Amino acid sequence: MRHVVFLPLLAIFLAADTPKKDDVVSDDQDAILGMWKFEKAVMDGMDMPGHKEIRLEFKKDKVISHRGGMQDPAEYSLDPSKKPREISIKPKNEPEAEGIYELNGDTLKICLVKVGGKRPKTFESKAGSDVALIVLKREKK
């Protein structure tokens, strides 16, 4: 009797398409689009002042930092096939910053290391780590 239930489930499981890397990249690339507001920003274990004034706007191939009337564009790339998922941000005329990200519905966590540092493995910013932890919430339209 067990085999009657198990075999059809196994057949469905084996026939199901597993997501390809390109599909996962596309999913995250689409899900990250939009305007995000800072909820939390920590650098070297200390809260960063003034972070609530900043908005990040993710577009297809760039992210724009909005603060006051200023806009600062940068290129970015995602690699959701890595564990944890990786993000790289390349501001104009500055070196690329490497980090990790976690996208969960309307919450986006990004952890970036200062230029030349080793990409973080966890979502934390300890004193002396040269790591920034940013938590963002999607702005409703």
N, C-alpha and C positions, 0 to 999 in steps of 0.2 A: 504494500500500500504506500509506503514512503516513496518508493521509486516513481509512482504515478505522479506525485506532486513535484518531486525533485527534478526529474528529467525535463519537463517543460520549462521550469525555471532556469535550468542549466542551458537549455537551447536558446532561451531569450537572452540570457547573459552573454553567451558566445556570439550571438548574432548582432548584439548591440554594437554600434560604432563607439569606439573609444575616442575621446577628443584628441585631435591632432594638435601639435604645438601651435600651428598657425591659427587654429580655432580659439585656443586659450588666449593667445596674444590679441586676437581680434576682440574677444569678449572683454578683456581688461581695457583695451584701447578704447572701446566704445563706452564702457562703464565709467571711466575716469573723466570723460568729457563734461565740461560745465564749470560753474563758479563754486569755489570752496572758500569758507571762512576759517580762520585760525581759532581753535578752541584752546590749544595748549602749545607752548613752545618752550623747550628746555635745551640749554647749551651747557655742556660740561657740568651737568647736575644742577644748574641754576635756571630759574624762570627767566625768560627773555622779556624785557619790558616792551610795551608798544605792539605786541604781536596781534592783538585783537583788531588793530586797524588795517591789517594786511588781508588781501584776498588773492587767491591763486585761481587763474582761469586756464583750464586745460583745454587745448584745442587739439586737432588731429596730430600735428607734429611739433607743437610748441606749447609752452606754459608761460603765461604772462602774470607777473607779480604786480598787483595794483595796491598803491599806498598813497592816500591823498589824491592828488591829480596826476601822480607819476605812474608810468607803466614801464616795466622792465621785462622784455621778452627773453626767453631762453629756449633752446632745443631740448627735448627729452626723449628718452627711449625706455621701454619696459621690457623685462624678460620674466614673464610669469612661469616659465618652465623651471626656474631655479627655486630652491627651498632655502631660506625664504626668498620670495620674489624680489627681483632686483630692478632698481631704477637708476638711471644716469641723467644728470641735468647739466647742460652746457650753456652757461650764460655767455652773451656776446663779449668778446675780448677778455674772457676769464677761463681758467682751466676747468675741466669737467669735474663735477662732484659725483661720487658714487655712493649708493645707499641701497636700502631695502624698503619695500612698501607692503602694506596690507590694505586691501580694499574690501570693505564689508558693508554693502548697502550704501548708506549715506555717510559713512565714516571712512576716512582715509588716514592711515598712519604712514609717515615717512621718517626714516632715520638715515641721516647723511653724515659722512665723515668729512673733516676738513681735507682740503687738497693734499694729496700725498699720503694720506692715511689709509689704513686697511678697511675695506668695506665692512660695516657692522654685520653681526650675525643675529643680534637680538634687538628688540625695540626698547632700548633704555639709553640714558645719557648720564653717565656717572662723572663725578668730578675728575678733571684731568684726562678725560677720554677723547676730547676733540670731536665729540659726536653731538649732533643736534637731533632731537626728537620733536616731531611736529605732528599734532593731531588736528585734523580738519573735518568740518561738517559741510555737507553739500548745502548750498543756498537754494531755497525753494524759489521757483520762478514766479 
